[in-house]
Amino acid sequence: MATVAAVSGLVVAIVVMALLFKPLFGDWEEFVECVKFWITPDVISLFSGEYIEDRWSELKLVFWLVCGLLSGTGVYAGLMRLFG
């Protein structure tokens, strides 16, 4: 049962992340920009005048990842609790 719960959790996480992709990022270019801001140190963004954009991009990316992680983990834990 653990395998079924893990696969179900993974599928739900991927679906949630896919459904949230368009509202949060719009297109692939904005997603790549968010990843670039996540990699770039905040000090560099501060001195280049992009600090607010950096923080907003990081917030969107982290929110997207946490939603996927929590939904997948919740499905896994719920199925394991129900069916053990």
N, C-alpha and C positions, 0 to 999 in steps of 0.2 A: 504493500500500500504506500510505502514511503516513496517509491519511484513514481507512482501515479500522482501523488501529491506534489512532488517536486516538479514534474513535467507540467502539471496544471498550473502551479504557481508561476513557472517560467513563462508559460503561454499567456497568462493573465497579465503579467508584468510587461511583456512585449506589446500586447494589445493596448494597455493603458498608455504606455509611452508613445505608441504610434498615434493614438487618438489625441494626445496632448501636444504632439509635435507641431501641427499646423497652427493651433491657437497661440502657442508660446513663441515659436520661432518664425512662422510664416513660410520660409523657404530654406533651402540648404545653405545658402550664403550667410544668412543670419545665424544659423546654427554654428557654422565654421567660425564666424566672428566671435560668438560667445565662447567657443573653445579657446580661441586665441587670447581673448581677454582673461580667461581662467588661467592660462599658462603664464601670461605676462604679469610680472610683479606689480603690486599696487603702486609702488613708488614711481615706477616708470610711467604708469598711467596718470598719476598725479602731476608729474612734471610736464607731461605732454598735453595736459588739459582734457583728458578723457576719463577722469576718475569716476564721474557719475555714470557714464556709459559702462565703464568696467564693472562697477558694483551692480548695476541693473542686469547686465549680461550674466554675471556670476550667479545672481539670485535666480534668474530664470533657469539656468542650467542645473543648479542644485535642486530647485523645486521639481524639475522634470525627473531628475534621477531619484529623488526621495519618493515621489509619487509612484514610480515604477517599482522601487524596492519595497515600499510598504504594501502595495497591492499584492505583489507576488508573495511576500512573506505572510501576509494575512490569509491568503488562500491556502498556502501550505499549512500554516498552523491550524486553520479551521478544519481542513480535511483530516489532518492528523488527529485532531481532537475528536472529530465525529466518528471516524472509522478506525483510528488507532493503528 
